[in-house]
Every structure is written in structure tokens, then in C-alpha cells.
Amino acid sequence: MPVWKIVEAANGFDRARKLLIAAYIALPCSASAQPQNTSTIEAAPPGRPYDYVVHVQNTYDYRYNPEVRRDRILLAGRVARPFCPKIQIVGETKFKTEIFGLTTGKPDYVVYLKCSP
């Protein structure tokens, strides 16, 4: 076998090895990231007048408009239903995500829920 073929094969293996190492490093990072365009629920800190904090998605979806209060509350209720069968809306907050007028982003919406007995 000529020497140039051995060197060429070694370069191919080296390139594949580098690609596998890069994938090994990059894939776990993307898997642990917060999912985009989803709603999340978390327990409220102790001493608050509400039990759950629901971060509702801020992107449009089929039959969901994040700018409509009723849609946000319905989505928060659907997200919280497995944890609490009867919910009461305590309030909601809108967080602006723009950076000093440099970038405009969609606001983040948070709905506060209390579990009714």
C-alpha cells in the first residue's frame, strides 16, 4: 500500500475522531437546555398567596394567542390541572425582554395560581 494512501486514511480517521469529540461535547449541552416555546410550572416560594407559578409560552400556536389574557389563563389551567384539580387565578405578570431599546423581544408571561380545596 502506498504511503500517501496510509496518510490519507489517517487524516480521514483523525477528522472523524474530531467530529465525534465535538458531538460528544455539544450534544449534552443542548439536551440540558430549557425547551423553547413551552409552558413550565413550579411551586411558589413559601409564604406567598399563591401555590404555583406558571410560565406560559410567549409564541403563537394553533388557537393560542399569548397577547390575549383569556388564552394565557386557559393554558395555565391546562398546565396546572395534573397538580391541582381546582385552581384559582391569583394574578399574572408580564416581563419585558427588550435590552435597553437595542433588541425587541416578546414579553414573558407568568400566571400565579392557588389550589382550591
N, C-alpha and C positions, 0 to 999 in steps of 0.2 A: 504494500500500500504506500503510495507516495506521501511524503512528509506534508505537503500542502493540504491533502485531504484530512490528515490527522489533526492539523491545526484548525482547519475549518470546522471539523466536527467538535473540537474542544470549544471553539467560540460559540457554537450553537448551544452546547450544554451549559456554558457559562451564562449565556443570555437567558436561557430558560430558568436557570437557578436564580438569577437576579429577579426575574419576573415572579417566581414563586415566593421569594423572600418578601418582595413588595406587597404581594397579595396577602401573605401571612400577617403582615403588619397592618395593612389598611382595612381588611375585612372586619376584624373585631371592633375597630373604631366606629365603623358605620353601623354595625349591629347594635351597639350600645347607645346610639344617639336617640334623642327623643323623636318619636314618629311625628311627621308633619301632617297638618290638616286633620287632626283627630281631637277628640274631646277627652279630657282626663278628669278624674275625681280624686280628691284627697281629703282626709279627715281634717277638720278645723282644729286650731290650737285650743287647749283648754281655756275655759273662761269666756269664750265667745258666745254671742247669742245664736249662733248657727252651728250645725253639726258637720256639714260638708261644704267644700269649696269645689265648684265645677268650672274648669277652664273649657269653655265651648270653642269650637273651631271658628276661625275668622275668615273662612273661604266659602264661596258659594257652592252649593250642592243641589241635587235634584230636590225640589220642594223645601229648600232651606236657604234663607237669606239672613246673613249674620247682622244686618242692619235693622232687622225687624225684631222688636223686643219679644213678641209672642213666639217667634221661631226659636229664639235663644232659650226661652224658658221651657218650651216643649222639649228641646234637645237635652237640656239639663235634667229634666224629669226622666227622660228615657235612659240617660246615662246613670242616674242615681237609683232607678227602680230596683235593681238587684240588691242594693244595700238597704233600701228603705222603701216599704210599700206605700206609705202615705207621707208625702213631702209637703212642706210649706215653704214658699219663696220668702226669704228674709230681705234680699236686696241683690243688687248687681253693681258691678263697677266696670268702667271702660278705661283701659290703659292705652294712651297714645304711644306709638312705637317709632315716631319720627325722631331723627337725630338732629336737633338744633336747626331745623329747616333745610338740612343738607339732603336727607333722604325722606321720602314719604312712604310710610308703611301702613298696612291695615291695622287698626287697633285690636288689642286683645280684649276679650270679654270674659268676665268672671261672674258666676251666679252663686249666691250664698243660699244654702238650703238647710232647713231644720226638719228633723224627723218627727212627725206627729205620732203619738201613741195610738 
